[in-house]
């Protein structure tokens, strides 16, 4: 009796498990339509119901679903849990390029239920797809094949070419600019030049630098006097606006005589230049006093010929008294105007 009871209990549990499995494990496949023309595309929907928490392994799908039926596109898997049941759905797009009646064999899913170590296989049902070939009336003459129709270009198609053309043009302009600057030995990105000092300040600064360099003390007499005269030539060009850099000493002095330069300053400049010519061309060796005097003469010439900015004329005492009286008159007139109003 005990064995009979145990056997009955076991049968009852198996029956209950089978009922639950049949209700919760279900695979289904459906076609949008079961008849198409060659090359048409239709949808194949795969649906699966399993207990929540189950692990599902989908069937391996290649480019060819079954012979003569191909997969064009694979959609994403949609999932939804309802009443502890997991609903999975995926859509495939299929087509066929052969006519005939084709059998889409069942697709098998491998499922591992929650708390179980064994996998269960669930398969879809058989599907049948009819593929028709177009009917051609051979009694009628063949028509010429039409060529592809031209479509207008869109902005999205033209824009990349426009940008590419602008980029190419910018590259050509940059290359020409770069080659020109390189030919002239100019840097690609030059710094902004500093504003020049006034002619007199620049000359005085450079003459003091020559003094501090102690060139004649080191025996470099020609370099010393050449530096002095070059500074003065640059000063003449900026101050009196004639090209003294390319003139001889006599030409420079004749141009200075035309300017409003006093005779004493002109004599100092002539002395410094004549001494420099003797050093450069006659290899004269002046005394230390003559070397210092030549530079001091140039400094004196710059100080005596520099442009002095004109100051605004100050008001005289009479003008100030007159201004104060006018102010007092205006103050007195204001109350009278108020009374008149």
CORZINOR-V403234 format. One record per backbone hydrogen bond with DSSP energy under -1.0 kcal/mol. NH is the residue of the N-H (numbers start at 1). CO is the residue of the C=O. E is the energy in kcal/mol with one decimal. If there is no record, write none. Layout:
BEGIN
nh;co;e
NH;CO;E
NH;CO;E
END
This chain:
BEGIN
nh;co;e
5;1;-2.3
6;2;-2.3
7;3;-2.4
8;4;-2.2
9;5;-2.4
10;6;-2.3
11;7;-2.2
12;8;-2.2
13;9;-2.1
14;10;-2.4
15;11;-2.3
16;12;-2.2
17;13;-2.6
18;14;-2.4
19;15;-2.2
20;16;-2.4
21;17;-2.9
22;18;-2.4
23;19;-1.5
24;20;-2.3
25;21;-2.5
26;49;-1.9
28;47;-2.8
30;45;-1.9
32;43;-2.0
36;130;-2.5
38;132;-1.7
39;96;-2.9
40;37;-2.2
42;94;-2.2
44;92;-3.2
45;30;-2.7
46;90;-3.1
47;28;-3.0
48;88;-2.5
49;26;-2.6
50;86;-2.2
52;84;-2.1
54;51;-1.6
55;112;-2.3
57;110;-2.8
65;69;-1.4
66;69;-1.0
69;66;-2.4
70;95;-2.8
71;63;-3.5
72;93;-3.5
73;93;-1.4
75;91;-2.4
78;89;-3.2
80;87;-1.8
82;85;-2.7
85;82;-1.0
86;50;-3.5
87;80;-3.4
88;48;-3.0
89;78;-2.2
90;46;-2.3
92;44;-2.8
93;73;-2.5
94;42;-2.7
95;70;-2.0
100;131;-2.2
102;129;-3.1
104;127;-3.3
109;122;-3.7
110;57;-2.2
111;120;-3.3
112;55;-2.4
116;113;-1.9
120;111;-3.9
122;109;-2.5
124;107;-1.6
127;104;-2.0
129;102;-3.0
130;34;-2.9
131;100;-3.2
132;36;-3.0
138;136;-1.0
140;137;-1.1
158;154;-1.8
159;155;-2.9
162;158;-2.1
163;159;-2.6
164;160;-2.2
165;161;-2.4
166;162;-2.5
167;163;-2.4
168;164;-2.3
169;165;-2.5
170;166;-2.5
171;167;-2.1
172;168;-2.0
173;169;-2.3
174;170;-2.4
175;171;-2.1
176;172;-2.4
177;173;-2.5
178;174;-2.6
179;175;-2.5
180;176;-2.1
181;177;-2.1
182;178;-2.3
183;179;-2.2
184;180;-1.6
185;182;-1.2
186;181;-3.2
202;198;-2.5
203;199;-2.2
204;200;-2.5
205;201;-2.4
206;202;-2.4
207;203;-2.5
208;204;-2.2
209;205;-1.7
210;206;-1.9
211;207;-2.1
212;208;-2.3
213;209;-1.4
214;211;-1.0
219;216;-1.4
220;215;-2.3
221;219;-1.3
224;220;-1.9
225;221;-2.5
226;222;-2.2
227;223;-2.1
228;224;-1.8
229;225;-2.3
230;226;-2.3
231;227;-2.0
232;228;-2.0
233;229;-2.6
234;230;-2.1
235;231;-1.9
236;232;-2.8
237;233;-2.2
238;234;-1.9
239;235;-3.0
240;236;-2.6
244;242;-2.1
247;244;-1.1
252;248;-2.2
253;249;-2.3
254;250;-2.1
255;251;-1.8
256;252;-2.1
257;253;-2.0
259;256;-1.0
261;259;-2.0
266;262;-2.2
267;263;-2.3
268;264;-1.8
269;265;-2.1
270;266;-2.4
271;267;-2.3
272;268;-2.2
273;269;-2.2
274;270;-2.7
275;271;-2.2
276;272;-1.8
277;273;-2.2
278;274;-1.9
279;275;-2.0
280;276;-2.4
281;277;-2.8
282;278;-1.3
284;278;-1.9
291;287;-2.2
292;288;-2.2
293;289;-2.7
294;290;-2.2
295;291;-1.4
296;292;-2.4
297;293;-2.7
298;294;-1.6
299;295;-2.0
300;296;-2.5
301;297;-2.3
302;298;-2.1
303;299;-2.4
304;300;-2.1
305;301;-1.3
306;302;-1.1
320;316;-2.0
321;317;-2.1
322;318;-2.2
323;319;-2.2
324;320;-2.2
325;321;-2.3
326;322;-2.1
327;323;-1.9
328;324;-2.3
329;325;-2.2
330;326;-1.9
331;327;-2.0
332;328;-2.1
333;329;-1.7
337;333;-1.9
338;334;-1.7
339;335;-2.2
340;336;-2.3
341;337;-1.8
END
